[in-house]
Amino acid sequence: MKQLEEWREMNNEELQARLNDAEEELANLNFQLGSHQLESPIKVRTARRNVARLKTLIHEKELGELKTQGSEE
């Protein structure tokens, strides 16, 4: 997945910004789904999974930073 490779190269601040954008997109899609304006419900699933991927990457980076800090002490 090309997008995932790009995300892995980003730092935590950039990932957090992407996460905020993805959560906003998901909220908009859910609103459109509820008002029957969404043409493809698959977009909701994709957006939800992107939010989960971003949260996972952020968590992995935080754990990696904790491990490096723990080994330095």
C-alpha positions, -999 to +999 in steps of 0.1 A: +000+000+000+017+032-012-002+054+012+009+034+042+045+036+032+042+074+030+026+075+064+054+054+080+079+080+069+060+109+087+067+121+122+041+121+149+029+157+143+023+150+106+005+117+115-017+135+140-027+161+114-035+133+090-055+116+117-075+147+124-083+151+087-093+114+084-116+117+114-132+148+099-137+130+066-153+100+084-177+123+102-187+140+070-192+106+053-213+093+082-234+125+080-239+119+042-247+083+048-274+092+074-290+117+051-289+093+021-266+115+001-237+091-001-233+073-034-209+046-022-211+033+014-177+017+008-162+051+014-172+050+050-155+016+055-123+029+038-123+061+059-128+041+091-099+018+083-077+047+074-084+062+109-075+029+124-043+026+104-032+061+114-039+054+151-019+022+149+011+039+133+010+067+159+009+041+187+037+021+172+059+052+170+051+061+206+060+026+217+092+028+197+102+061+213+095+046+248+117+017+241+146+039+229+142+061+260+141+031+283+173+017+268+191+050+271+185+052+309 
